[in-house]
Amino acid sequence: MAKLKIILDYPPMKLVARAEASRGIGAAVATVSEPVGTPYRTRVSAFGPPMDYEPESTTVWSFPERGSWATHNGTYRGNWSPYVPRNLILKYTVEGDTVLDQMCGSGTTLVECKLLGRNGIGVDINPQAVDLTLRNLDFDTGDRRHQTRVYVGDSRNLNDIQNESVDLIATHPPYAGMIAYSRRTIDGDLSALSVPIFTTEMYQVARECIRVLKPGKYCGILIGDTRKHLHYVPISFLVENVFLKAGFLIKEDIIKLQWKAKGTRERWRGKSYDFYKIAHEHLFVFRKPKAEEKLSEFKLSSCGLLSVVASVGGCSQTGSADNLLRDVGAGAQPFTHGPDPR
Ligand SMILES: C[S@@+](CC[C@H](N)C(=O)[O-])C[C@H]1O[C@@H](n2cnc3c(N)ncnc32)[C@H](O)[C@@H]1O
């Protein structure tokens, strides 16, 4: 009962129509720096990537040219290259399937859905991002077979989406507070949260993902890491863990190289530090198990992994480095090995 209440506390989704967006639904929200109003229709010169495009076949993806077909452009801060959702959509869905991006930003995923004949559902907490998504969708391919729905809403409460109705989730959350999307002006914006609270809330996102996804289907999440006090903070590792905890299996961990990334790269440019600049993100692909599957087979690709780590014991990190070393059993005492468990 308590868990259900948490979900109900998040605001319900609100479907937004194109006419509403063209009146400037987001105009009052001083957030992203996009102008509100003019559709991009006239700027579309190509409905797909260059002719030599081939879908990815390895677990390292790199797009030095981010992709500028249809209405795609890089002006929404931190938006993903259209090659990312295109690859996921082509690999994991067929025409007529339904794809969800519940943190849709400028609508990159939904534009790809429209171009590839998939039904798209987009959600963003920021009305101005939804406005931008609708403008980016305002071009005509001549294909009327597929539908797109765009909502202002919270990815922790997808109340308008039925259980087990989605064929693919392709989404790109904020990386905790690395880019403050609404500059803390919108309640529920996950980019306003510290890493620990962000992680807790991403668990609610993961629970909604597993609820709406059809059994056996896939959920792709792109997420990056950061540094604090010059040390690595693996946000991606935390997000992977909460998705496993919600019941997903990990199918892929794809390294996506970053090009022209603002943030870490720019901040440290020209300076010399004792660490490497972060130039990659993780694209996790999770799979929702089917009801009849024998989960014991996937123990090392599921939350079973977490119990393996837990069985090692752990450190409680109570203040000083001395305490930390004592907690992990590596204080002043030399390391001693027990009998080989094999
Ligand atoms: C990294 S951006 C997504 C960019 C998108 N992939 C694109 O190509 O434009 C993350 C988005 O998550 C949205 N967001 C933050 N908290 C949210 C929440 N609780 N529910 C839904 N969207 C949220 C932000 O407004 C932002 O647009």
The ligand as an ORCA input file, in Angstrom:
! r2SCAN-3c Opt
* xyz 0 1
  C      18.799     14.346    -21.423
  S      17.278     15.184    -21.657
  C      16.513     14.224    -22.907
  C      16.923     14.699    -24.272
  C      16.251     13.924    -25.395
  N      16.781     12.576    -25.514
  C      16.439     14.657    -26.715
  O      17.049     14.084    -27.630
  O      16.027     15.812    -26.817
  C      16.392     14.734    -20.203
  C      14.970     15.252    -20.159
  O      14.333     14.705    -18.988
  C      13.328     15.631    -18.591
  N      12.896     15.280    -17.227
  C      13.487     15.560    -16.035
  N      12.785     15.041    -15.017
  C      11.713     14.401    -15.561
  C      10.626     13.647    -15.035
  N      10.464     13.453    -13.715
  N       9.722     13.126    -15.901
  C       9.823     13.333    -17.253
  N      10.833     14.062    -17.797
  C      11.771     14.570    -16.984
  C      14.012     16.981    -18.753
  O      13.066     18.014    -18.830
  C      14.816     16.776    -20.053
  O      14.086     17.234    -21.160
*
